[in-house]
Amino acid sequence: MMRNIILAILLFFALLAHLNGEVQAASIFQQVGIASSPNPVGSGARALGMGGAFIGVADDATAASWNPAGLIQLEKPELSIVGEYFHRSDKFSSDQHPEIDNTSDVDDFNLNYFSATYPFHFYRNMVVSINYQRLYDFKRSFDYLFNFSDAGLDVMQDKSFDQDGFLGALGFAASIEILPNLSFGATLNIWTDQLLWDNGWDAKFSERAVGTLAGVPVTIDTKIKDDYSEFRGINANFGLLWHINQYFTLGGVVKTPFKASLKHEFSFDQVQTFGAPVNTVWKSVCVLMI
């Protein structure tokens, strides 16, 4: 009995170094990290193909997401729907750890943009529109194996990461003709999760390590979860469009920065299970809400 207790104590202290690394890794997940461009861009395959040059054209309903001043060019009511498909691939390789060699692929199709636009005349030519745009997509998934050996601990770790979610905004846009060749426009973007979609994302990390600790069979199961929800904020896009002549057009847009609120819940759960001659289970749980 005393021998088992002493062995359990030795195993516990041998695990401290490993657990310290796990907790430090867990703290990384408490950061608000995203796998997407921090600069919002507009929607539409044609516009994306032209890059930033579309700001000086902006002649379809996606103008509200690029340069709202360009909406003035629409002469009839218009509905616009944009779908989006993407493929993301993560490749892992190492000369020292060939076991991690792996490629993970993610495919996704979703609604990227929707708008309803209505032109009319009230003293001057004007256009109004209501828009939805999915600006950031966080879908990502990968897994790989890793052989970990340190301080008497020798395990094969099966690591898995899965992230999903997005941020979208509801936009109200308007454009007015100041001069026959000069227009001004603005889009008010409301970032909220209180409509038909959830503004947020979640990230899940799991690891199952199987091997030995000081010669004793051990299994370590780790689960880390980050949940980011209730993202809310308001910002605006202001644009000008000047048709200088039949050859040159000048467009400009300013997108205002904004402060947003975000609810963050973090959990860390780890279970260590030891085999004969000691059958002991230690479990640590950490839950953090910001």
N, C-alpha and C positions, 0 to 999 in steps of 0.2 A: 504493500500500500504506500509506504513512504517513498519507495523507489519510483512509483508512478507519479506521485506528487512532485518529486524533485525533477523528473523528466519533463513534466508538464510546464513547470516554472522555467526550465531551460529553453524549452520550445517557445514559450511566450516571449522571452527576451530576445531570442534569435529572430523572431518575427518583427520586432520593433523597427529594425532598419528597413525591412520591406514595406511595412505599413506606412512608415514616414514618407516613402516615395509615393505610395498610392494616394495618401492624403494630399501631398503636394500636387500630384497630377489632378486630383479631384478639384483643387482650388482653381485650376486653370479653367474648368468648366463654369465657374461662377462669373467669368467675364462675358460681356455681351459681344460675342464674336459672330461674324457672318461670313458666308462664302459667296458673296455677291458684290458687285460694284457699288461703292458708296455714293456714286453720282447717278441720280435718276435720269434716265433717258426716255424719249418719247416712244410711241408705238407705231407699228406699221412696217411691213417688209420693205416697201419702196423707200420710206423715209430712212430706215436703218441702213439701206444700201447706199444712200446718199450721205450718210453720216451727218455731221453738223451743218452741212450745206442746206439741208431741208429747212432750216430756220429762215432762210431767205426765200423759200418757195411756199411752204405751208399752205397748199392749195386743196387739201381735203379735210375730212372731219377729224383726223388725228392731229390737226393743227393745235387743238387745245392742249395737247401734251408736249408740243414743240414750241410753237409761237402763236399764241391765241389771236394775235392781230391778223393772221392769215385767214381766219374764219370768214372775214368780210368777203372773200372771193367766192364763197358758196352762194349760188343764186336760187337754189331750190332746197326744200327740206330734205334731210339726208340721215339715214341710219348707217352706222358703221360698226362692224364686228371684226375683231382681230383675234385669231387663235395663235397659240404659241406652242412649239415643240422644241425640246432641247435634249441633247445627249451629253452626259458628263462622264468622264472616265478617270479613275484614279489608279495609278500604277505604282506598286511598291517593289523595291529590289534592294539587295544588299550583298556585298561580297563576303562580309563576315557572318551574316545570318541569312543564308539562302532560303531558309524556311519561310521568310516573309514574302518571297516572290509571289505576287498576286496582282490581278487586275479586276477592279470592281467597276461596274457600269450602272448608270442610272438613266432612265428615260422617263419623260413626263410630257403630257399634253394638257393644256389648260386654256381658259379664257383670259386673254391678255388685255383686251380693251373693248369697251362698248360705249357708243355715244348716240345721242339724238340731237340733231342740229336744226334750227329753224331761223331762216332769214326773214326780215321784215323792214318796212320803211316807217320811221317816226322822226320827222324833221330831217333825219339823215339815214342812210342805209346802216342797218344794224343786224347783228346775228347773235343769237343766244344758243347755248347748248348745255346739256347735262352729260357727264362722262363718268365712266368707271375705268380705272387703270390698275393693273397688278404690276407694281413697280419692282418688288424684290421677291425672288424665289429662293428658298433655302433648302430645297430637296437635295439630299446627299446621303450616300450609303456605301460602306466598305467594311471588309473584314480581312484579317490576316493572322498568321501564327508567329510566335516569337519565343525563342528558347532563352529563358532567364536563369542565370546562375550567379549567386552571390551569397556570402556569409552562411554557407551550409544549406542554402535553399536552391534547389535545382528543379525547375518546373517548365513545362511547355504551356505557354499562354495562348489561348484562342480569343483574340480581341475582335469586337464588333462595334461599329458605330452607325447610327441611323439618325438622320435629321430631316424634318419635314415642316412645311408651313410657308407662309408668305405675308407680305404687307401690301395692302391695296388702299387706294384713296378714291373718294367720291369728289368729282370736280364740277363746279358751276362756272361756265365760261361765257364771256361776252366780248364782242368786237364792234367798233364803231368807225365809220369812215369820216376822218377829220377833213381831208381834202380828197379830190378824185384819185390821187395817186399815193395817199398816205393814210394809214389806219393804225388804230391803237386797240389792244386787247388785254384782257386779264382773265386768269383762271384761279378760283379759290379752291384749294385742295383740302378736303376734310378727311383726315386719317382717323378712322374709328372702327370699332369692332361691334357696334350696336346696330348694324344693318344686316345684310344677308351673308356676310362673311366674317370669319374670325381673323383679326389682325394679330398675328403672332406665330411663333414656331416652337418646336420642342426638339431637343437633342438627347439621344439615349446612347450610353456607352455600357457595354457589358464585357466581362472578361472571366473566363474559366481557366484557372491554372491547375494543372495536375502534375504531381511529381513527388519529390521527397524533401523533407526538412530534417537535417541532422540524421539522415537515414530512415526517418519515419515517414510513411506515406501521408501525403497531405493534399487536400483539394481546397482551393481558394476561389470563391465566387464573389465577384465584384459587380455592382450595378450602380451607375451614376445617371441621374436624370436632371436635365435643365428644362424648365418650362417658362417660356416668355409669352405673356399674354396681355390683353387690354392695352395695346399700343394705341395712343391717341395724341393728336396734335393738329395744327392748322398752319398752312403756308400758302403762298400765292406765287403765280407766274405772271410777269408783266412783259408785254411784247410790243414792238413797233415793226411795221413793214412799209418800206418806201420803194415804190416803183419809179426809179430815177428816169429810165427811158426803156425802149423796147429791148435793150441789150443788158441792162444792169438793174439788179434789185438788191436792196440792202435790208437785212433783217437783224433784229437784236432782241434778246430776251434776258430777263433777270428773274432768277428763282430765289425767293427769300429763304433764309435759314429759319429754323424753328426749334422750339423745345417740345419734347414729347414725353409723355408718361408711359411707363412700362412696368408691368408686374413680373417679377422674377422669382420662381420657386426652384430650389436646388435640393436634391437629395442624394445621399451617399450611403450605400448599403453594402457591407462586406461580411462574408461568413467564411471562417476557416475551419475545416473539418479534418481531424487527425485520425489515423487508423491505429491498429494494434501496435504496441501494447497499451497505448493511451487513446481513449475515444473521447475527445474533448471538442466542443464547438464554441468558438468565440465569435461574437457578432457585434459589429459596430454600425451604428446608424446616425447619420447627420442630416438634418433637414433645415434649410435656410430659406427664408422668404424676404424678398426685398420689395 
